[in-house]
Amino acid sequence: MKKWVIGSILIVFAFLPVLISQGQEKPSNSGELYDSSMELFHKGKFQEAMEGFSKLIQSFPKSKLVSYSHYMIGQSLLKMEKYEEAIQKFEFYLKTYPDGGRLREVEKGIQISKEKLKEKKEVAGTIEEIRPVPEEPKKVEAPAISEEPKKVEIPKAPEEPKKVEVKAPPEEPKVKYLPEVKRAKRRICAQVFYFDGKNLEEVEKRVRELKNAGIDTLILRVFQIKGDRIYKFVKPRHDEGVYFKTEYAPVVEDILGKIAEIAHRNGIDLFAWITTRYAAFGLEGHPEYRCKSYNFETKKMEVGRGFNLFHPNVLKRLEGLFRDLSRYPIDGILFQDDLILRHNEDFSIEANKAFLKEFGFTPHPDIFYIDPYKSDSGKYYVTAYTDRFWTWANWKNRWLMDVAKRLMSTAKESNPNLQFGINLYYETVLNHSNAVAWFSQSLSAALEKDFDYYAIMAYHRQTMKELNMEEKKVFDLMAEVSQKAVKLVGDPSKVLMKVQILDWKNYEVIPQKEVEEILSGILEQGEVSLAFVPYIHQFPLHLLKEKWTASK
């Protein structure tokens, strides 16, 4: 049974064990059925959503979600413009649940339905009034019968009409990649968590090896998190910060320009891999700059790890970082996978004010989470989410994408040719609702911001362990992720599939044959871009070169 895992502050990958795509198996409880019906509703499949809500009412009559389901049926009818039926369903809710949690929304639904019904009748009446009265047909006298028929001239056969090409009504324009339009460059990348070279000469040796292996793009970590390994070839001034010159964060050492020179000298492009929400380096004394998360254990708000992206000072700081980063001779920027907000973040004052201004109610856990409880493992779960939660989660996603667009625009002020990629969880491709709920992340929303690359974190070893999945099934899953990503994005080269070559749980270099299996399934879906994660020189990348060159 799929459940929603809730943790106050968990690392990125702690959530994936329960991120099982909805719709892959028959819902077995009221919470699962409610969530799947809500997903259909948000996708505009209102008839199917109503069927799901009706099934919940029949199958789980004692569930607390029954009242919510009646309300959502009314909303579905309203969306389908069945206003009289919507009014009946909303009035049923008022009579049946006089103390229900949707009274205000139901009354608003009745009001909207009545207004729409009135408009519909008025329009129909207007059409009836202006309909022209048909004229009385003129009388035609029949000719008198004469004894001798009059000569009737037989008209000449008309000339064959000229052929006129009848044009079909124009179809709705579809997005497609025409031959004359330059497609994105297909990239084969190595993402560097750590270079083990002791000096820049050894670093350049590794870069040459990557070039010979068929790598054309280096994705370099330009930030340092406290406690993570620091590059061997630097003399750190701080234990956290960034690797480029800026006044908006501690500078561990300014190495980016030197690495860019090495990469370009060897014919390799360089993308700077930068954090956003977790770039709160040196700001321990400013809790107002941190997000607020809800702790289900204490039922209180806590200061979270990540930045509060609704605070104007935070946004100015990030703009400064991106502006300074873009002044280096780099080819692109990859957003770290922390540009997300989990389902219990952000309840900060600034976020609450912004949401209240737009939607008229203040975010609060009591109106978002249905039946939270603690499992035997000590983790917290909820049965389902309310419709108000979905409004909030989608709004957070929109805000995050607007922040990303703002940072991209800032960076392009100094370097107009910069390209941008964004890290996306594989669940974002497979299940829209899970991604919006868990990460406030949506591929469709990201597509609207026109990133150059959509980096899908298809880490198979991690998925196998966390979902307790067999090897063959996880291979098929990653191929499915690639297929759906290509279909949604359109241009396969813009889909950057990230392939795991090191098991970071036990630090085992993943066998070549295993990686080949993953690549085969992914590359069958099209000429996607690839990123090998994390780069480690012990893995024989050069032996895989024919896998992606053969697909060209």
TAVEN-V870717 format. One line per field, one symbol per residue. burial: 1 if it has 24 or more other C-alpha atoms within 12 Angstrom, else 0. Layout:
BEGIN
burial=???
END
This chain:
BEGIN
burial=011111111001101101111110001011111111111111000111111111111001000011111111111111101111111111101100000111101110110111000000000000000000000000000000000000000000000000000000000000000000000101111111111100010011011111101111111111111000011011000011111111011111111111110111010111111111111111000001111111110000111111111110011011111111111111111111111111111111111101100000011110011111000000111111111111111111111110111011111100100111111111111111111111111111111011111111111111110010000001111111111111111111111111111110000011010111111111111111111111111011100110110000
END
